Amino acid sequence: MAGTGASSHKIFLPPSLIPAAGTPKTLTLPSAGTPGGSFNLGDGQKRWLVTGICLNKILLPALRGFVGTEMIKHYTHLRTTHSIDKQSPSKYLKTDKKYMLNYASINNTEAKHKKKVHLYDYSIKSEVDLAKLYLQPYMAKFTGKDDFSVFYLFC
């Protein structure tokens, strides 16, 4: 069906993925009858697209191994020096150097107990739980097996 113009394939880009975008944009994939393969993206959008591809294909795979190794070392150190795997509401590590640790992010604590911090489970069972302590609860939904876990640690 060459020459029909519009394609039935659409890509939906939510505003959160496009910096400084006000409304969601729907890009129509070019059909066989349209010249070129352009989405008619502006220069800024093209730069963000390239940045996203680079993050996913080049930077994050390299950082995943590094961050994973360092988190294991850090977890082992804190487990030895502060017994973070056996913490309780009366005795737990509140800060790590200059970082306030966010215990609402682990052990499904926020969902179970909301703001009742005396009921939180403060025990840190793995390096993945330790990594979640440095994040806001909405960022800490990862399992440790995805690339976003590494990305959020650096944002």
Protein Blocks (a to p, Z undefined) as FASTA:
>chain_A
ZZklpafbdcdddfklmghiabdcddddddfkbgcjbehiafklmmmmmmmmmmmmmmmm
mmmmmmmmmmmmmmmmmmmmnopmlgcfklccfbghjaccdfklgghlmmmnommmklpc
fbdfbfklmmmmmpcfklmmcgolamklmmmmmZZ
